[in-house]
């Protein structure tokens, strides 16, 4: 199942599904850009500070937490819950053959929680934390199921280009909405709203955007029969089959972890991805800290740099996608890791107080960011056993979210020991170097054959 289903579909039918699939990236990317990256962290921190006691602590569930740490701890809780929920949802999706309802439930749960952030004001820090946890867990789980459609809607030779276009759609959407949000935020006085209300409108608009555009993939994508479910088991939600899927989901998850040992080359790719993607995620999350703390960049410069990264990531995703057609995904990713290493090295010697050079660094990050992520997704799609796409993509997503503490830990420890953000940023080179070495050792054509899938001409 899987490759045969793709091959049996007409080219026009595949393109229609692929265009619908792109729109989930378009729908959901505004959550990661406008909500998680730009607006929610500072705003939720200010709400927690308004609720704090005289010593600067809030007390969720009776636990004393510094108000300034509340956002970070809440994100950590959401990541932990995501690690628990994603594999189970992926196993049920594959076992039941009903991916769209699972993707739809989590997409609209996340969109509703994000829209509900409009009511986050005053000292409602517990409401903010609860909405963040629900939104982030839902975001991660829906993405697992969304990614699992890639091997089913694109032939092996199409997957690099399709994945790259999806990432490009996402970054284009994130850029468009972020421009509108920044216009509202920076011009809130002329529009007659206070700063807090402007932020709450920006947060809620991301949820509404997510909800509206998620309709397109949910209408365009089609279900495939499950290779695991018995005949006639794809019954309606709430039937006896649903209960069987839940129990079977845990069994299937345990089976997936056992199954992975049969595919050591797929496991090696996951370990490589774990390392170099942790470096990527840490650069993204800590670049503003580096820019403000070491280079003296103001908030306007930092926001402008984030927007530049989003815009150029569209170009980078499409460009690296074209390079993958010519040179193969593995070689192109390896080249992007060399570029990441050079970019981080350049950050180490970047002069302070020079916004132009900071924008150059942001441009370099943008050019490799989208392509690295897109091609990693499409290459992994080649290494997944047909019929187990959602299960295996849950492991892929866990290696992204579940281990993203490692890079920040190295970054933070380096700063603590040296007092220099330059030393902290250069410490991330180790993730790109080790990821490069591990990926270099993965014989991807043999790995594709090992899972029983068909390989493209160039990989």
N, C-alpha and C positions, 0 to 999 in steps of 0.2 A: 504494500500500500504506500501512498505518498508519491514516489517518483512516477509510478505508473499512472496515477490519477492526474498528475500534472501533464505528463506526456499525452494523455488521452484527451485533454481539454484543448479546444481550438485556440488559436493565437488571439483572436478577437475577444473571446471569453476570458482568457488569462489577463489580457491588458485591462479589461473592464474591472476585474477583481483587483488587479495591482493598483489601478488608479484609486479605487475605493480604499484599499489598504493604506496608501500614502496619507489619506486624510485623518487617520488616527494619530499619526505623528503630528500633523497640523493641529489637531484638536488638543492633544495632551501636553505638548511642549511648553505652552504658556504657563502651565503649573510649575514646571521646574525652573523656568526663566524668571517670570515676574513674581511668583509666590516664594519659592524656596531660595532663589539666588539673590533677589533684590529687596523685596518689601517686607516679608513676614518676619524675618529674624529681628531687625531693629524694632519693628512695631510691637511684636509680642513681648520683647524684652522690656519695652517702655510700659506695657500693660502690667507685666509682672512687677516692675519697680513701683508702679502706683499701688499695688496690693501688698507690697513688702512691709514687714515690721520695722521697728527702729534700727535693727541691726542689718537690714537689707536682705532678709530672708522671706521667702514664701514657704508654705507648708502643704504641698499636695499630698493627700493621703497621710498627713501627719509627719511627713519627712521634711526636714529642714533643707531647703535648696536656695542657694544664692540666686537672686533675681536675674543677675547677669548670665547665669549658667542655665536658666530654665529652658530656653529655646534649644540649646545643644543637647541637654538631657532628653527633652521630648523627642527630638529627632532620633536619638539613640534608641529610645523605647520603640519608636515606629519601625526602625530598621530591624530590631530584634523580632517584633511581631511579624514583619514581612518575611523574615527567614522561616518562620513557622508556617505561615499561611500559603506562601507561593508554591512550595513543592506539593502541598496537598491539593491546591486548586489545579495545578498542572496535571497531577495524576488523575484527578476526577475528569478533567477536560478530555484527556486522551482516552480514558476508559469508557466514558459515556458517549463520546463522539458529538457532544453538544458544547462546542467552544463558544459560540456566539452568546448564548444566555449567560455563561459565566463571565465572559468579557464585558457584556452589557451591564450586569449587576454591579461589578466592581467599578466600571467606568462611571456609572451614574451615582453610585454611592460616593465616590471621590469627588465628582463634580458638585453634588449637593453639599458635601462638607465644606468644599472650597467656597461655594456661593454663600454658605452660612457664616463665613468669616466677616461678612458685612456687619454682623451683630456683635463683633468683638470690639468692645470699647470699655472705657472706665477701668475697673480692676478685675475684669472677667478673665483672668489668666487661665483658670481651669477650663473654661469653655474653649479658649484658644488652643490649649494643649490637647484637649479631646478632639477638636476638629482637625488639628494637624496630624494626629496619629491616624484617625480614620482616613483622611485624604491621602496620606503618604503610603499607608498599607494598601489602599485601594488602587492607587496609581501603580505601585510596583506589581501587584497581582494582575491587573488588567494588561500591563505591558508584557508579562510572561505569555499570556494567551495570544496577544497580538503578534508577538515575535514568532510564535509557533506556527502561524499561518504561512510564513515566508517559504518554507520548503514545499508547501502545498500549492502555492499560487505562481511559482516561478520555477522554470527548469534550471538544472545545475548551472548552465551557462548564463542564465539571466540574473542569478541571485545577487551578484556584486552590484550590478547596475540598479536593480530594484531596491536593494537595501540602501544604497547611496542616495537614490532619489527620495526615499522615505525620510532619511536624516535631513536632507536638504529642505524638504517640505517643513519639517519640524523647526529647523533653525530660521527659516523664512517667516513662519508663523510667530515664533518667539520674538523675532526682531520687530515685526509689524505691531504686535500688541504692546511690546515694551516701549516703542516710540509713542504710541497713544497714551500709555500709562504715565510716561515721563512728562508728556505735555500737560496732562491733568495735574500731576504732582507739582511740577514747577510753576504752573500757572493757576494754582488753586485759589489764590487770593482774588485774582481778576474774575474768577468764576463764582465767587461768593461762598466758597466752602472752606472749612478749616483743614489743616494738614492731615489730621487723623481721619476725617471723613474721606478725604481724597485717597488715602491709603486703603481704607475699607472698600471704596468703590473699585479700586484697582484689583484688590484681592477677589472680590465678588465677580468682577468681569471675567477673570480667568476661569472661574467655575462655570459661568454661563457659556463662554466660548467652548470650553471642553464639552459641555452637554450638547450644544447645538451641532457641532461638527462631528461628534461621535456617531450621529445618526447615519452618516454616509457609509463608513465601513460596515456598520451593523446591517445595513441594507444590501450592500454590494457583495460582501463575503458570503460564501456558501459553506454549509457543513459537509464534511466527508464522513462516510461510515467508519466507525471505530474498528480497529483490528483486534481489540481486546474484548469488546462487549459481545454477548451472545446475540443471535439473530432476534430482532424485534425488541431489543432492550432499550433503544433510543426513545423511550416513552416520554410523556410530558413531565415537566417539572412537578415535583410533589408526588409522583407516583412511586410505586414500590421500587422502581428502578433507581430513583433518586437516592433512597436509603442504601441500596446495594452499591451505588457508586461511592457513597461516603465511606462505607466500610471497605470497599474495594480500593478506594483511593489510598488509604493507609497501607494496604497490602502492596499496592502498585508502587508507592513511594519506596517502601523497603526493597521491593524488587528492583527499582531503578538504581538504588545505591549499590546493590549486589551486582546489577547488570554492568555498572560502570567499570567494575574491575575486569570485565571481559574486554573492555576497550581502552587499554592503557594509553593509546595515542590520543584519544579524545580527552582523557584525564590530563595528559601532559599539556595539551593545548589550554585546558581550563586553568591549570596552574600558571602557565605563561601569561594568560589573560589576567588572572588574579593579580599578578605582580605589576605588569605594565599599566593596567587600567587603574590600579591603586595610585600609581604615580600620576596618571592623567587626572583622576578625580581630586587628588590633593592639590595639584597645580591650580585647578579651577576654583576650589574652595578657599585656598590660601593666597591667591594672587592679590586680592584686595588688601589682605593683612600685610603682605610684603610691600605692596605699593604705598600704603599709608604709613606703616611703621618704619620702613627702611628708606623709602624714596621720597617721603614727604608729599605724596599726591593728595589733593583735596577730593571731597566727595563727588564733585562734578566731573573731575577727571576720571575717577574710578568708574562711575556710571557710564561715561562715554566709552571707556575701554571695554566694559562688558557688552555694550551695544555693538562695538566694532567686532568683537569676537563672534557674536551671533551672526552678523551679516557675512563675515568672511568664512564662517563655518559652512554656509550654503555653498559658496564657491569651492571651498576645499573638499567637501563631500563629493561634489560632482566631478572635480578634477581627479581626485584619487580613484574614484570609480572608473573613470576612463583609463587611468594608468593600469588599474587592475585588469581591464580587458586585454591590455597589451602584454603586461608582465606577470599577471597572476596576483591573487589577493595576498598570498603569503609574502612575496617579495615586496609588494607595495606597503604592507604593514611594517615589515622590517625597515624599509626606507623611512617610514614615518617615525619609527622609534629612534632612528638616527637623528631625524630632525627635532624630535622632542628633547633628546639629550643635548643637542646644540643650543636649543632655545633656552633650556634651564641653565646651561653654562653661560649663555649671554646674560641671563638675568643676574647672575652672580657679579658681573662686572658693570652692570648698568649704572650710570651716574645718577646721583640723587638730585631732585629738584629739576629734572629735565622731562617734562611731560611728553615731548616729541618721541624720545627714546622709549618711554613706557608704552606709547601707542604702537611703536614698531614691534615691541615685544608682544603686545596684545594681538597684532596682526599676524605674527608668526604662529601664535597659539591657535588662532582662528583657522588658519590655513590647514593645519594638521589635525585639529580636534574632530571635526565632523567625519573626515575620511577614516581616521583610525577607528572610531566607534562603528561606522557603517560597515566597513570591511571585516572587522572582527565578528560582527553579527552574521554576515553572509558566509564567512569562512566556517564559523561554528555550525551554521545550518547544514553544511556539507558533511559534518562529522557526527550527525545525529542519526540514530537508527530510525528508519522510516516507521511511522505509526506511533512514535514516542516523542513527538516534537515538543509538546507542552511540558512533559515531565523533564526533559533534558534542558529546555530553556529556563525552567525554574532553577536548575542548578547553575546555569549561566548567570542568571540575575542575582542569585545568592552570592556568587563570587564577586559581583559588582557591589551590592549593598551590604552583604553580611560581613565583608572583610575590609570595608572602607575606613576602618579605624587604624589600620596599620600605617598608612602614609602619614596621616595627621599625627600619629604617635611619634614617628621618627622625626617629623618636622618639629613638633613641640619639644621633644627631648633635646634635639640639637640646639634649639633656641635657648632652652633652659641651661644647657651646659656651656654655651658659648656667648649668649647674649646678643647674637647677630642673626638677623633674618637672612642675610646673604649666605651664611653657613647652613641655615635651615633649608633654604631653597636648593642649594647645590647638593644637599644630602639626598634629594629625591632622584638623582641620577642613578642610584643603585637599582631602583625599581625598573627603569627603562633598560639598563644593561642586563640585569638578570632575566627580564622578560624577553629581551632580544635573544639571549643565549638559549633559553628554553624553546622559544618558538622556532629558532633556527634548527633545532634538533628534531622537530616534528616532521616526519615524512608524510605530508598531507595526502598525497595520492594513495599511499598505503593505508592511511587512516580512514579515508573515504571507503576504500574497498573493504576494510575490516567491519564496517557497520552495514555493509550490503547495499550501499547507495551508488548511484552513477556519478562519476566525476566530470566536470567540464573540461574542455580542451586545455584551458590554462587555469591553474590553481596555485 
